[in-house]
């Protein structure tokens, strides 16, 4: 299942207002990632799907300015920590580029990040 999709945004407030107004998204509290030093909003659609809005000035790799906008990654939940580590073992033995090895995020989720064949970021969570 897709856990959430992240979007880099030039104007987070405008996107937040758009999705809450037109798609009945519920706004969660402002999220501050202490390790990577960025703030983002999570919005929840009536179906339960989540959207994360991140200011485009954030760069996850080196915490410097980033001019990209749009979708930044797809987050896929595999259902459990043990499934995440089993997949991690399989990915390590393949040619899949690893962006981040499994870590426990501030949110309590375990996450690893890989690149798909077209270099799109895939965050795998428990």
C-alpha positions as CSV (number, residue, x, y, z in Angstrom):
1,X,0.0,0.0,0.0
2,X,1.2,3.5,-0.6
3,X,1.8,5.1,2.8
4,X,2.1,8.7,1.5
5,X,3.3,10.8,-1.4
6,X,5.6,13.8,-0.8
7,X,5.5,17.0,-2.9
8,X,8.2,19.7,-2.9
9,X,6.4,23.0,-3.0
10,X,7.2,26.6,-3.8
11,X,4.1,27.7,-1.7
12,X,3.2,25.1,0.9
13,X,0.3,27.2,2.3
14,X,-1.3,27.5,-1.1
15,X,-1.1,23.7,-1.7
16,X,-2.4,23.1,1.9
17,X,-5.4,25.3,1.3
18,X,-6.1,23.8,-2.2
19,X,-6.1,20.2,-0.9
20,X,-8.1,20.9,2.2
21,X,-10.7,23.0,0.4
22,X,-11.3,21.0,-2.8
23,X,-10.5,17.4,-1.7
24,X,-11.7,17.5,2.0
25,X,-8.2,16.6,3.3
26,X,-7.7,16.8,7.1
27,X,-4.7,18.8,8.1
28,X,-2.4,17.1,10.7
29,X,0.0,19.0,12.9
30,X,3.1,20.6,11.4
31,X,5.7,17.9,11.4
32,X,9.3,18.8,12.3
33,X,11.9,16.2,11.3
34,X,14.7,16.7,13.9
35,X,17.3,14.6,12.1
36,X,17.0,16.2,8.7
37,X,15.9,19.6,10.0
38,X,12.8,20.3,7.9
39,X,9.1,21.0,8.5
40,X,6.3,19.6,6.5
41,X,2.5,19.3,6.6
42,X,0.7,15.9,6.3
43,X,-2.8,16.0,4.8
44,X,-5.1,13.0,5.0
45,X,-7.7,12.3,2.3
46,X,-11.1,10.9,3.3
47,X,-9.9,7.5,2.0
48,X,-6.9,7.5,4.4
49,X,-4.2,8.3,1.8
50,X,-1.7,10.8,2.9
51,X,0.1,13.7,1.2
52,X,3.2,15.4,2.6
53,X,3.9,19.0,1.6
54,X,7.6,20.1,1.9
55,X,9.0,23.5,1.2
56,X,11.2,23.3,-1.9
57,X,14.2,24.9,-0.1
58,X,14.7,21.6,1.6
59,X,17.3,19.2,0.2
60,X,17.3,15.8,2.0
61,X,20.8,14.8,1.1
62,X,22.8,17.9,2.1
63,X,20.3,20.3,3.7
64,X,21.1,23.0,1.2
65,X,18.8,24.9,-1.2
66,X,16.9,22.9,-3.7
67,X,15.2,24.4,-6.7
68,X,13.1,21.3,-7.7
69,X,9.4,21.2,-7.2
70,X,6.8,18.5,-7.5
71,X,6.6,15.0,-6.3
72,X,9.7,14.0,-4.4
73,X,9.1,10.4,-3.5
74,X,6.5,7.7,-3.1
75,X,6.3,6.0,0.3
76,X,5.3,2.3,0.3
77,X,4.4,0.5,3.5
78,X,5.3,-3.2,3.6
79,X,3.3,-3.8,6.7
80,X,5.9,-4.6,9.4
81,X,9.5,-4.0,10.5
82,X,10.4,-7.6,9.7
83,X,9.1,-7.4,6.2
84,X,11.0,-4.1,5.7
85,X,14.3,-5.8,6.8
86,X,13.5,-8.9,4.6
87,X,13.1,-6.6,1.6
88,X,16.2,-4.7,2.5
89,X,18.2,-7.9,2.4
90,X,16.8,-8.7,-1.1
91,X,17.5,-5.2,-2.3
92,X,21.1,-5.3,-1.0
93,X,21.8,-8.3,-3.0
94,X,20.4,-6.7,-6.2
95,X,21.6,-3.8,-8.2
96,X,19.1,-1.4,-6.6
97,X,20.6,1.9,-5.7
98,X,20.3,2.5,-1.9
99,X,19.8,6.2,-0.9
100,X,19.3,5.5,2.8
101,X,19.7,2.2,4.8
102,X,16.9,1.5,7.3
103,X,16.6,4.0,10.1
104,X,13.9,4.7,12.7
105,X,12.4,8.1,11.9
106,X,11.2,10.6,14.5
107,X,7.7,9.5,13.6
108,X,8.4,6.0,14.9
109,X,8.4,4.4,11.5
110,X,11.3,2.4,10.1
111,X,12.2,3.6,6.7
112,X,14.7,2.8,3.9
113,X,15.0,4.8,0.6
114,X,15.9,3.3,-2.7
115,X,15.9,4.4,-6.4
116,X,13.7,2.7,-9.0
117,X,15.1,2.1,-12.5
118,X,14.3,5.7,-13.5
119,X,15.9,7.1,-10.4
120,X,12.6,7.9,-8.6
121,X,12.9,7.9,-4.8
122,X,10.9,5.1,-3.1
123,X,10.7,5.2,0.7
124,X,9.8,1.8,2.1
125,X,8.3,1.9,5.6
126,X,7.0,-0.7,8.0
